[in-house]
Amino acid sequence: MQLSKDSVLAECNLISKNTLLETLNIEIIDYGTDFLIARMPVNSRVYQPDGVLHGGATAALAESVGSFASHIFIDTDKFFVRGIEITTNHLKSVTEGFVYARATFLHKGRTTQLLDIKVTDDNNNLIAVCRLSTITLPKTK
């Protein structure tokens, strides 16, 4: 039985409780066969001291959405995913609204995955471009 998109999104957000995703108010909002989208509010919780979105929060959003994308496409009873490298190029500042991260697979291998992650604002302006490598490892008993 295949779960509905709403069920998958609800489960993703439920398992994010008591994690960095909840701390930063990151919400998984959409996915398809080769992408996943999350959003994060831009407010004082994610500001630098001068009132703009902190680059570390942007990188955390990117790694979260990319790792989650790899996670939802594996058998989680047998495997787990870890990020192994991320690069983030910050292009524009944001002071309010939401930022959206769309992770798209460039490579979806059995062991390693490479994702392109674009972060945009409410007006679809490009805020950051990220690359994330993840690794899928077997769970041990």
C-alpha positions in Angstrom: 0.0 0.0 0.0 1.4 3.4 -1.0 0.9 6.3 1.4 -0.6 9.5 0.3 1.6 12.6 -0.1 -0.1 14.2 2.9 0.6 11.2 5.0 4.3 11.1 4.0 4.7 14.9 4.7 2.9 14.5 8.1 5.2 11.7 9.1 8.3 13.7 8.0 7.3 16.6 10.2 6.3 14.3 13.1 9.7 12.6 13.3 11.3 16.1 13.2 9.9 16.8 16.7 12.6 17.5 19.3 15.3 18.0 16.7 17.1 20.9 15.1 14.3 21.1 12.5 11.8 21.8 15.2 14.2 24.4 16.8 14.5 26.3 13.5 10.8 25.7 12.6 11.8 23.9 9.4 8.7 22.2 7.8 8.8 19.7 4.9 6.1 21.0 2.5 6.4 19.0 -0.7 8.2 16.2 -2.5 8.2 14.2 -5.8 10.2 11.4 -7.3 13.5 13.4 -7.4 13.0 16.4 -5.1 12.0 17.5 -1.6 11.0 21.1 -0.5 11.2 22.5 3.0 10.7 26.0 4.4 11.9 28.0 7.4 10.7 31.3 8.8 13.1 34.1 8.8 12.9 35.8 12.2 15.0 36.6 15.2 15.5 32.9 16.0 17.7 32.6 12.8 19.2 36.1 12.6 22.8 37.2 12.7 23.3 40.0 15.3 22.6 42.6 12.6 19.1 41.3 11.8 19.6 39.2 8.6 19.3 35.5 8.1 22.3 33.6 9.5 24.3 31.6 7.0 24.5 28.7 9.4 20.7 28.5 9.6 20.6 28.5 5.8 23.2 25.6 5.7 21.2 23.8 8.4 18.0 24.1 6.3 19.9 22.9 3.2 21.4 19.9 5.0 18.1 19.0 6.6 16.2 19.0 3.4 18.9 17.2 1.4 19.3 14.5 4.1 15.6 14.1 4.4 15.3 13.7 0.6 17.8 10.8 0.8 16.1 9.4 3.8 12.6 9.1 2.3 13.8 7.1 -0.7 15.5 4.3 1.3 14.3 1.3 3.4 14.7 2.9 6.8 14.3 -0.5 8.5 17.6 -1.6 7.0 19.5 1.7 6.3 20.2 5.2 7.7 21.5 8.3 5.9 24.2 10.7 7.0 25.5 13.9 5.4 29.1 13.7 4.5 29.9 17.1 2.9 28.0 20.3 2.3 29.0 23.5 0.5 26.9 26.7 0.6 27.3 29.8 -1.5 25.3 32.7 0.0 24.0 35.1 -2.6 21.5 37.4 -1.0 20.4 38.6 2.5 16.9 38.0 3.8 15.3 39.8 6.8 11.7 38.5 6.9 9.2 36.0 5.5 10.2 32.4 4.6 13.1 30.8 2.8 12.5 27.6 0.8 15.0 24.9 0.1 14.4 22.6 -2.8 16.7 19.5 -2.9 17.1 17.8 -6.2 19.1 14.7 -6.9 22.1 14.9 -9.2 23.0 11.3 -8.3 20.9 8.8 -6.5 23.2 5.8 -5.9 22.7 2.9 -3.5 25.5 4.1 -1.3 26.1 7.8 -2.1 23.8 10.5 -3.2 24.5 14.0 -4.5 21.9 16.7 -4.1 21.7 20.2 -5.5 19.8 22.5 -3.1 18.6 25.9 -4.1 17.3 28.3 -1.3 14.9 31.0 -2.4 12.8 33.7 -0.6 9.1 34.4 -0.8 9.6 36.2 -4.1 11.6 33.3 -5.6 14.9 35.2 -5.4 17.9 32.9 -5.2 19.4 33.2 -1.7 21.9 30.4 -1.6 23.1 27.4 -3.7 24.2 24.3 -1.9 25.6 20.9 -2.7 25.2 18.0 -0.3 26.7 14.5 -0.4 25.0 11.9 1.7 25.9 8.3 2.4 23.5 5.4 3.0 24.8 2.9 5.5 23.3 -0.4 6.8 21.9 -0.5 10.3 23.7 -3.0 12.5 21.9 -5.0 15.1 
